[in-house]
Amino acid sequence: MEKLIDFFTHVPLWFRATILVGGLVFFWILEGLIPLFRFQYKKVRHAGINLLFTLMTVIIGFGLAGVLLYVSNYVSNREFGLLYLVELPLWLQVIVGVLLLDLIGAYFVHYVEHKVKWMWKFHLIHHSDTTIDVTSGLRHHPGETVFRITFTIMAVIVVGAPIGIIMLYQSLSVLFAHLEHVNSSPFGKWDKAISYVLVTPNMHKIHHHYTQPWTDTNFGNIFSIWDRLFGTFQHVDDMKDVKFGIDTHMKPEENDALGNLLAIPFQKYRVPPESKFGSE
């Protein structure tokens, strides 16, 4: 375990790039061989738009990496945070650390984005994709990327996570972003069983259904236990019942145009048929 954490403490750029780019390539090939849905779309053009959002996410992430490192070193050097309330062996520190980072830095911020109107307007860019595939995993508005990194920093402060645990968590997070969105069902009949602990492709795709209440379920990123614990878990027997997109932005000129996607958070809020916020 010491070697693992030491590796992620000094994780090389090539490894992080392999997780990001290699994961995209691997799952792109997988969904081409065994697709779950047979979309009629321009796959390369679709990928181009989503990868531009991915590039924005990477740039913002690198820009705030120094803040994340500083905060991590500050709290871990002073042994400030939940990890230091009781003495734990390293292996248990890693498990607890990754679990809590996932809870605060992924599940909680995701849940809040669905409940706070102005944050939802940024997050719905991710939901506006009507053809979910592996490239959809990092389709996030730059504003939402800032939200998520901010909540991750908050999680680091609460947990007291050292940088090695953070980098391990972030590597797993990127891997699961690819896995959850791939247009395939690699676990087959085992998907439901695995979803008792981990977020699986079928489980997450329910969250991308175009209407409530399914849109407001399955917020988890790595661990499905948070959805089960907080009552936000949803299972669907037949994935053919899932229709991707968001009901307020189903027109291609709105959900498939980069300029409009960037502008949506600053446009007037649209009330869905079953509004969670009501009218403005």
C-alpha positions as CSV (number, residue, x, y, z in Angstrom):
1,M,0.0,0.0,0.0
2,E,2.9,2.3,0.8
3,K,4.2,1.9,-2.8
4,L,0.8,2.6,-4.3
5,I,0.4,5.8,-2.4
6,D,4.0,6.9,-3.1
7,F,3.3,6.3,-6.8
8,F,0.2,8.5,-6.7
9,T,1.9,11.1,-4.5
10,H,4.4,11.7,-7.4
11,V,2.1,10.4,-10.2
12,P,3.7,11.1,-13.6
13,L,1.9,13.1,-16.2
14,W,2.1,10.2,-18.7
15,F,0.0,8.0,-16.3
16,R,-2.7,10.7,-15.9
17,A,-2.8,11.2,-19.7
18,T,-3.1,7.4,-20.3
19,I,-6.1,7.2,-18.0
20,L,-7.8,10.1,-19.8
21,V,-6.8,9.5,-23.4
22,G,-6.2,5.7,-23.2
23,G,-9.6,5.3,-21.5
24,L,-11.4,7.3,-24.2
25,V,-9.8,5.2,-26.9
26,F,-10.4,1.9,-25.2
27,F,-14.1,2.5,-24.5
28,W,-14.5,4.2,-27.9
29,I,-13.5,0.9,-29.5
30,L,-15.6,-1.2,-27.1
31,E,-18.8,0.8,-27.8
32,G,-18.1,0.4,-31.5
33,L,-17.8,-3.4,-31.2
34,I,-20.7,-4.0,-28.8
35,P,-23.0,-0.9,-28.6
36,L,-25.9,-0.7,-26.2
37,F,-27.8,1.8,-28.3
38,R,-27.5,2.1,-32.1
39,F,-27.5,5.9,-32.5
40,Q,-27.9,7.5,-35.9
41,Y,-25.5,10.4,-35.4
42,K,-22.2,11.8,-36.6
43,K,-20.0,10.2,-34.0
44,V,-16.8,12.1,-34.8
45,R,-18.6,15.5,-34.8
46,H,-20.3,14.6,-31.6
47,A,-17.0,13.6,-30.1
48,G,-15.5,16.9,-31.3
49,I,-17.9,19.0,-29.3
50,N,-17.6,16.9,-26.2
51,L,-13.8,16.8,-26.4
52,L,-13.7,20.6,-26.5
53,F,-15.5,20.6,-23.2
54,T,-13.0,18.0,-22.0
55,L,-10.1,20.2,-23.0
56,M,-11.7,23.1,-21.0
57,T,-12.0,20.9,-18.0
58,V,-8.3,19.8,-18.3
59,I,-7.1,23.5,-18.6
60,I,-9.2,24.6,-15.6
61,G,-8.0,21.5,-13.6
62,F,-4.4,22.3,-14.3
63,G,-5.0,25.9,-13.4
64,L,-6.4,25.0,-10.0
65,A,-4.0,22.1,-9.3
66,G,-1.7,24.4,-7.3
67,V,-4.5,25.3,-5.0
68,L,-5.5,21.7,-4.5
69,L,-1.9,20.7,-3.7
70,Y,-1.4,23.6,-1.3
71,V,-4.6,22.8,0.6
72,S,-3.7,19.1,0.8
73,N,-0.3,19.7,2.1
74,Y,-1.6,22.2,4.6
75,V,-4.2,19.9,6.2
76,S,-2.2,16.7,6.0
77,N,1.0,18.2,7.5
78,R,-1.1,19.5,10.4
79,E,-3.1,16.3,10.6
80,F,-6.3,18.3,10.3
81,G,-9.4,16.4,9.1
82,L,-11.5,13.3,9.7
83,L,-8.7,10.9,8.8
84,Y,-6.8,11.9,12.0
85,L,-9.6,11.6,14.5
86,V,-8.5,8.1,15.3
87,E,-5.3,6.3,14.3
88,L,-5.9,4.2,11.2
89,P,-3.6,1.8,9.3
90,L,-2.6,3.2,5.9
91,W,-4.8,0.8,3.9
92,L,-7.9,1.9,5.9
93,Q,-6.9,5.6,5.5
94,V,-6.9,5.1,1.8
95,I,-10.3,3.4,1.7
96,V,-11.9,5.9,4.0
97,G,-10.2,8.8,2.2
98,V,-11.4,7.7,-1.2
99,L,-14.9,7.0,0.1
100,L,-15.3,10.5,1.7
101,L,-13.7,12.3,-1.3
102,D,-16.3,10.6,-3.5
103,L,-19.1,11.5,-1.1
104,I,-18.3,15.2,-0.9
105,G,-16.4,15.9,-4.0
106,A,-18.7,14.0,-6.4
107,Y,-22.1,12.8,-5.0
108,F,-22.8,15.8,-2.8
109,V,-21.9,18.5,-5.4
110,H,-23.8,16.5,-8.1
111,Y,-26.9,16.4,-5.8
112,V,-26.6,20.1,-5.1
113,E,-26.4,20.9,-8.8
114,H,-29.7,19.3,-9.3
115,K,-31.3,21.2,-6.5
116,V,-30.0,24.8,-6.9
117,K,-31.4,26.4,-10.0
118,W,-28.5,28.6,-11.0
119,M,-26.1,25.6,-10.6
120,W,-28.5,23.4,-12.5
121,K,-28.3,25.7,-15.5
122,F,-24.6,25.0,-15.8
123,H,-25.0,21.3,-15.1
124,L,-27.7,20.7,-17.7
125,I,-25.1,21.1,-20.5
126,H,-24.0,17.6,-19.4
127,H,-27.6,16.3,-19.5
128,S,-28.3,17.9,-22.8
129,D,-26.4,15.2,-24.7
130,T,-29.0,13.1,-26.5
131,T,-26.5,10.4,-27.7
132,I,-24.6,9.4,-24.6
133,D,-21.2,7.7,-25.3
134,V,-17.8,7.6,-23.8
135,T,-17.1,11.2,-24.9
136,S,-20.0,12.4,-22.9
137,G,-18.3,11.7,-19.6
138,L,-16.4,15.0,-19.4
139,R,-18.9,17.1,-21.2
140,H,-19.1,19.8,-18.5
141,H,-19.5,23.5,-18.8
142,P,-16.4,25.4,-17.5
143,G,-18.5,26.9,-14.8
144,E,-19.5,23.5,-13.6
145,T,-15.9,22.4,-13.6
146,V,-15.1,25.2,-11.1
147,F,-18.0,24.0,-8.9
148,R,-16.7,20.5,-8.8
149,I,-13.1,21.4,-8.1
150,T,-14.3,23.8,-5.4
151,F,-16.2,20.9,-3.7
152,T,-13.2,18.7,-4.1
153,I,-11.1,21.2,-2.3
154,M,-13.8,21.4,0.4
155,A,-13.7,17.6,0.7
156,V,-9.9,17.7,1.1
157,I,-10.2,20.1,4.0
158,V,-12.9,18.0,5.7
159,V,-11.1,14.7,5.1
160,G,-7.5,16.0,5.6
161,A,-6.5,13.9,2.5
162,P,-2.8,13.8,1.5
163,I,-2.1,14.3,-2.2
164,G,-1.4,10.6,-2.8
165,I,-5.0,9.7,-1.9
166,I,-6.4,12.6,-3.9
167,M,-4.5,11.6,-7.0
168,L,-5.7,8.0,-6.6
169,Y,-9.3,9.2,-6.2
170,Q,-9.1,11.5,-9.2
171,S,-7.6,8.7,-11.4
172,L,-10.5,6.4,-10.4
173,S,-12.9,9.3,-11.0
174,V,-11.8,9.8,-14.6
175,L,-11.8,6.0,-15.2
176,F,-15.4,5.8,-13.9
177,A,-16.5,8.8,-16.0
178,H,-15.5,6.8,-19.1
179,L,-17.0,3.6,-17.9
180,E,-20.3,5.0,-16.9
181,H,-21.0,6.8,-20.1
182,V,-19.7,4.2,-22.6
183,N,-22.4,3.2,-25.1
184,S,-22.1,-0.4,-24.1
185,S,-23.0,-2.7,-21.3
186,P,-19.6,-4.4,-20.5
187,F,-20.8,-6.1,-17.3
188,G,-23.9,-7.7,-19.0
189,K,-26.1,-9.5,-16.5
190,W,-23.6,-8.7,-13.7
191,D,-24.3,-5.0,-14.0
192,K,-27.1,-5.0,-11.4
193,A,-25.1,-7.0,-8.9
194,I,-22.0,-4.8,-9.2
195,S,-24.2,-1.7,-8.8
196,Y,-24.8,-2.6,-5.1
197,V,-21.3,-1.2,-4.5
198,L,-20.0,0.5,-7.6
199,V,-21.6,2.8,-10.1
200,T,-22.1,0.8,-13.3
201,P,-22.8,1.9,-16.9
202,N,-26.5,0.9,-16.8
203,M,-27.0,2.5,-13.4
204,H,-25.6,5.8,-14.5
205,K,-27.4,6.0,-17.8
206,I,-30.7,6.0,-16.0
207,H,-29.6,9.4,-14.6
208,H,-29.4,10.7,-18.2
209,H,-33.0,9.9,-18.9
210,Y,-34.6,13.1,-20.3
211,T,-37.3,13.6,-17.7
212,Q,-37.8,13.5,-14.0
213,P,-37.9,11.6,-11.7
214,W,-35.1,9.5,-13.2
215,T,-33.0,12.5,-14.0
216,D,-32.8,13.2,-10.2
217,T,-31.5,9.7,-9.3
218,N,-28.1,7.9,-9.3
219,F,-25.9,10.8,-8.5
220,G,-22.9,8.6,-7.6
221,N,-19.5,8.7,-9.3
222,I,-17.5,5.8,-8.1
223,F,-19.5,4.2,-5.2
224,S,-23.3,3.5,-5.5
225,I,-23.6,3.1,-1.8
226,W,-24.3,6.9,-1.4
227,D,-27.4,6.6,-3.7
228,R,-28.6,3.6,-1.8
229,L,-27.9,5.2,1.6
230,F,-29.6,8.5,0.8
231,G,-32.5,7.1,-1.1
232,T,-31.6,8.4,-4.6
233,F,-31.0,5.0,-6.2
234,Q,-33.0,3.9,-9.2
235,H,-32.9,0.7,-11.2
236,V,-34.5,0.0,-14.6
237,D,-35.0,-3.5,-15.9
238,D,-35.1,-2.6,-19.6
239,M,-32.5,0.0,-20.7
240,K,-34.6,0.6,-23.8
241,D,-36.9,2.6,-21.6
242,V,-34.2,5.2,-21.2
243,K,-34.2,8.2,-23.5
244,F,-31.2,10.5,-23.3
245,G,-31.2,14.3,-23.2
246,I,-33.1,16.9,-21.1
247,D,-36.7,17.8,-21.8
248,T,-36.1,21.6,-22.0
249,H,-33.4,21.4,-24.6
250,M,-34.2,18.6,-27.1
251,K,-33.6,20.6,-30.3
252,P,-30.3,19.8,-32.1
253,E,-29.6,23.5,-32.6
254,E,-29.5,23.9,-28.9
255,N,-27.9,20.7,-27.6
256,D,-25.5,20.2,-30.4
257,A,-24.0,23.6,-30.9
258,L,-21.0,24.6,-28.9
259,G,-21.8,28.4,-28.8
260,N,-25.3,27.8,-27.4
261,L,-24.2,25.2,-25.0
262,L,-21.7,27.7,-23.5
263,A,-24.5,30.3,-23.3
264,I,-27.2,28.2,-21.7
265,P,-26.4,29.1,-18.1
266,F,-26.9,32.8,-18.9
267,Q,-30.1,32.3,-20.8
268,K,-33.6,32.5,-19.2
269,Y,-34.4,29.4,-17.2
270,R,-36.9,27.1,-18.8
271,V,-39.5,25.4,-16.7
272,P,-39.7,21.6,-17.5
273,P,-43.1,19.9,-17.6
274,E,-42.6,18.7,-14.1
275,S,-40.5,21.5,-12.6
276,K,-38.4,21.0,-9.5
277,F,-37.9,24.8,-9.2
278,G,-41.1,26.3,-10.4
279,S,-41.2,29.3,-12.7
280,E,-39.0,32.4,-12.5
